[in-house]
Amino acid sequence: MIKFGTSGFRGVIAQNFTKENVQKVAFALAKTHKSEGTIPLGFDNRFMGCHFAKWVAEVLVAYGFKVKFFETSVPSPLIAFETANNPFGIMITASHNPYYYNGIKLFKIGGREFTAEENARLEKIANRAKKIKTLDFDVAKKSRQIVCTKSLSAYQNAVLKNVDKSALKAIQKPFIINAMGGSSAQCLNDLISKLGANAKVINAHVNPNFGFGLPAPYQGNLGDQMAEIKAQKAGFGFALDGDGDRVSFLDENGKFYDCNYIAALVYDNLCQKGAPCDFVKNCAMTGLIDKIAAAHNQKVIIAKTGFKHTAQKMLENPNAFLGAESNGIAFANHLLFKDGIFAGLKIAGIIAQNQRPLSKQIQALKKKYNYPCEVLEFAYPHTDSQRAFIQKTLFEEKRLPKSLGLKVESVSYDDGLKITYENGYRGVLRFSGNENVIRLFAEMPTQEMAEKMIAEYEKLIRLKTRQE
């Protein structure tokens, strides 16, 4: 059974992510699009990624499409970029999921993800597919229906055009970039070389099992990078996920910052320049964004979780320059999709411009807008029976956790459960659309209060075991 989630179709390799199913998805794409343009097709470092990509290509060319096939692993933002003027693009990846998963991310013309409605149509056609035509990969390659390439230059030039090259080149202390065994490594090394920046890329080797951990830039996965920052006396570092669209930062002490803090730093920098700069975010993102926007007479626009919704809101609002979730950032002048490589280098340039340690910049930002805050995020795997209990508890009985003495301002069920407390602090619980976990977010004035709030939520849903 093929089931699309928040970001494409994902499954366990050999269980439901199979040759048959990826070819069914390719068939659905062929049936819903005209054979115009050239379809960019890439894969990441996961097991059999190249094989799955070839099986997809063999279906597309059989139905008259031309394919631009990347022969080496590439980051998802590169495929999004390549889709700007083509009907659609395909990336074989399961992003930050465990190593035994693989998946298909789909991009539409303009480089943004397919909508939920478009995914539902593809899912329906794919699950009904019977006889599917194919054309041998090597035969299609000889006839130039498939054109193979290793060139990353078009995407790299777009990144270089919009980052602060002089600031990055002038950085004195090194910064450490963690590719996490993912498909961004080659692209990053090339960009660092072209920039002449004082940076080091670690975990740049191809590793299909990602050390048997999650290829996700979460705090618990970055111990080696934290150690490297301290050993090298580096200024900061950033880490990407398995396909390069997610990003998080570490300061000079190895302290972790996700996009709640980093996006706020970028936003403050942009707002100070005076241009219209509205911000699109999901319901779990920090209230610090709202404080910055209010101070500069800008708007904050709320989108449902999933970057396809963020992109749509950015399209609908011409002044929306930034879009973010806790794991990724999009810049309207680059892509309507999160790009960890671009965001990492863009933010590195801003950190360099400010000429202060990253830890001091974040502290100053909270003080400037009178918003002390600490954000915690965890994911909890669960069984079907546990999911049913949580569903009943939260969304039928509508039970709430203890508020720890904070006044509850509002409760929303628009995108999971969101409780807003006084001064904009929040707690959010929502089921993931990509994996079998429930995500829990808490933003409180202090780390201690955030931890206590997490504990109250865990009591409510009767889960304590966190995804590592």
Secondary structure in CASP SS format (residue, H / E / C, confidence):
PFRMAT SS
TARGET T0000
AUTHOR 0000-0000-0000
METHOD secondary structure of the structure
MODEL  1
M C 1.00
I C 1.00
K C 1.00
F E 1.00
G E 1.00
T C 1.00
S C 1.00
G E 1.00
F E 1.00
R E 1.00
G E 1.00
V E 1.00
I E 1.00
A C 1.00
Q C 1.00
N C 1.00
F E 1.00
T C 1.00
K H 1.00
E H 1.00
N H 1.00
V H 1.00
Q H 1.00
K H 1.00
V H 1.00
A H 1.00
F H 1.00
A H 1.00
L H 1.00
A H 1.00
K H 1.00
T H 1.00
H C 1.00
K C 1.00
S C 1.00
E C 1.00
G C 1.00
T E 1.00
I E 1.00
P E 1.00
L E 1.00
G E 1.00
F E 1.00
D C 1.00
N C 1.00
R C 1.00
F C 1.00
M C 1.00
G H 1.00
C H 1.00
H H 1.00
F H 1.00
A H 1.00
K H 1.00
W H 1.00
V H 1.00
A H 1.00
E H 1.00
V H 1.00
L H 1.00
V H 1.00
A H 1.00
Y C 1.00
G C 1.00
F C 1.00
K E 1.00
V E 1.00
K E 1.00
F E 1.00
F E 1.00
E C 1.00
T C 1.00
S C 1.00
V C 1.00
P C 1.00
S H 1.00
P H 1.00
L H 1.00
I H 1.00
A H 1.00
F H 1.00
E H 1.00
T C 1.00
A C 1.00
N C 1.00
N C 1.00
P C 1.00
F E 1.00
G E 1.00
I E 1.00
M E 1.00
I E 1.00
T C 1.00
A C 1.00
S C 1.00
H C 1.00
N C 1.00
P C 1.00
Y C 1.00
Y C 1.00
Y E 1.00
N E 1.00
G E 1.00
I E 1.00
K E 1.00
L E 1.00
F E 1.00
K E 1.00
I C 1.00
G C 1.00
G C 1.00
R E 1.00
E E 1.00
F C 1.00
T C 1.00
A H 1.00
E H 1.00
E H 1.00
N H 1.00
A H 1.00
R H 1.00
L H 1.00
E H 1.00
K H 1.00
I H 1.00
A H 1.00
N H 1.00
R H 1.00
A C 1.00
K C 1.00
K C 1.00
I C 1.00
K C 1.00
T C 1.00
L C 1.00
D C 1.00
F H 1.00
D H 1.00
V H 1.00
A H 1.00
K H 1.00
K H 1.00
S C 1.00
R C 1.00
Q C 1.00
I E 1.00
V E 1.00
C E 1.00
T E 1.00
K C 1.00
S C 1.00
L C 1.00
S H 1.00
A H 1.00
Y H 1.00
Q H 1.00
N H 1.00
A H 1.00
V H 1.00
L H 1.00
K H 1.00
N C 1.00
V C 1.00
D C 1.00
K H 1.00
S H 1.00
A H 1.00
L H 1.00
K H 1.00
A H 1.00
I C 1.00
Q C 1.00
K C 1.00
P C 1.00
F E 1.00
I E 1.00
I E 1.00
N E 1.00
A C 1.00
M C 1.00
G C 1.00
G C 1.00
S C 1.00
S C 1.00
A H 1.00
Q H 1.00
C H 1.00
L H 1.00
N H 1.00
D H 1.00
L H 1.00
I H 1.00
S H 1.00
K H 1.00
L H 1.00
G C 1.00
A C 1.00
N C 1.00
A E 1.00
K E 1.00
V E 1.00
I E 1.00
N C 1.00
A C 1.00
H C 1.00
V C 1.00
N C 1.00
P C 1.00
N C 1.00
F H 1.00
G H 1.00
F H 1.00
G C 1.00
L C 1.00
P C 1.00
A C 1.00
P C 1.00
Y C 1.00
Q H 1.00
G H 1.00
N H 1.00
L C 1.00
G H 1.00
D H 1.00
Q H 1.00
M H 1.00
A H 1.00
E H 1.00
I H 1.00
K H 1.00
A H 1.00
Q H 1.00
K C 1.00
A C 1.00
G C 1.00
F E 1.00
G E 1.00
F E 1.00
A E 1.00
L E 1.00
D C 1.00
G C 1.00
D C 1.00
G C 1.00
D C 1.00
R C 1.00
V E 1.00
S E 1.00
F E 1.00
L E 1.00
D C 1.00
E C 1.00
N C 1.00
G C 1.00
K C 1.00
F E 1.00
Y E 1.00
D C 1.00
C H 1.00
N H 1.00
Y H 1.00
I H 1.00
A H 1.00
A H 1.00
L H 1.00
V H 1.00
Y H 1.00
D H 1.00
N H 1.00
L H 1.00
C H 1.00
Q C 1.00
K C 1.00
G C 1.00
A C 1.00
P C 1.00
C C 1.00
D E 1.00
F E 1.00
V E 1.00
K E 1.00
N C 1.00
C C 1.00
A C 1.00
M C 1.00
T C 1.00
G C 1.00
L H 1.00
I H 1.00
D H 1.00
K H 1.00
I H 1.00
A H 1.00
A H 1.00
A H 1.00
H C 1.00
N C 1.00
Q C 1.00
K C 1.00
V E 1.00
I E 1.00
I E 1.00
A C 1.00
K C 1.00
T C 1.00
G C 1.00
F H 1.00
K H 1.00
H H 1.00
T H 1.00
A H 1.00
Q H 1.00
K H 1.00
M H 1.00
L H 1.00
E H 1.00
N C 1.00
P C 1.00
N C 1.00
A E 1.00
F E 1.00
L E 1.00
G E 1.00
A E 1.00
E E 1.00
S C 1.00
N C 1.00
G E 1.00
I E 1.00
A E 1.00
F E 1.00
A C 1.00
N C 1.00
H C 1.00
L C 1.00
L C 1.00
F C 1.00
K C 1.00
D C 1.00
G H 1.00
I H 1.00
F H 1.00
A H 1.00
G H 1.00
L H 1.00
K H 1.00
I H 1.00
A H 1.00
G H 1.00
I H 1.00
I H 1.00
A H 1.00
Q H 1.00
N H 1.00
Q C 1.00
R C 1.00
P C 1.00
L H 1.00
S H 1.00
K H 1.00
Q H 1.00
I H 1.00
Q H 1.00
A H 1.00
L H 1.00
K H 1.00
K H 1.00
K H 1.00
Y C 1.00
N C 1.00
Y C 1.00
P C 1.00
C C 1.00
E E 1.00
V E 1.00
L E 1.00
E E 1.00
F E 1.00
A E 1.00
Y E 1.00
P E 1.00
H C 1.00
T C 1.00
D H 1.00
S H 1.00
Q H 1.00
R H 1.00
A H 1.00
F H 1.00
I H 1.00
Q H 1.00
K H 1.00
T H 1.00
L H 1.00
F H 1.00
E H 1.00
E C 1.00
K C 1.00
R C 1.00
L C 1.00
P C 1.00
K C 1.00
S C 1.00
L C 1.00
G C 1.00
L C 1.00
K C 1.00
V E 1.00
E E 1.00
S E 1.00
V E 1.00
S E 1.00
Y C 1.00
D C 1.00
D C 1.00
G C 1.00
L E 1.00
K E 1.00
I E 1.00
T E 1.00
Y E 1.00
E H 1.00
N H 1.00
G H 1.00
Y C 1.00
R E 1.00
G E 1.00
V E 1.00
L E 1.00
R E 1.00
F E 1.00
S C 1.00
G C 1.00
N C 1.00
E C 1.00
N C 1.00
V E 1.00
I E 1.00
R E 1.00
L E 1.00
F E 1.00
A E 1.00
E E 1.00
M E 1.00
P C 1.00
T C 1.00
Q H 1.00
E H 1.00
M H 1.00
A H 1.00
E H 1.00
K H 1.00
M H 1.00
I H 1.00
A H 1.00
E H 1.00
Y H 1.00
E H 1.00
K H 1.00
L H 1.00
I H 1.00
R C 1.00
L C 1.00
K C 1.00
T C 1.00
R C 1.00
Q C 1.00
E C 1.00
END
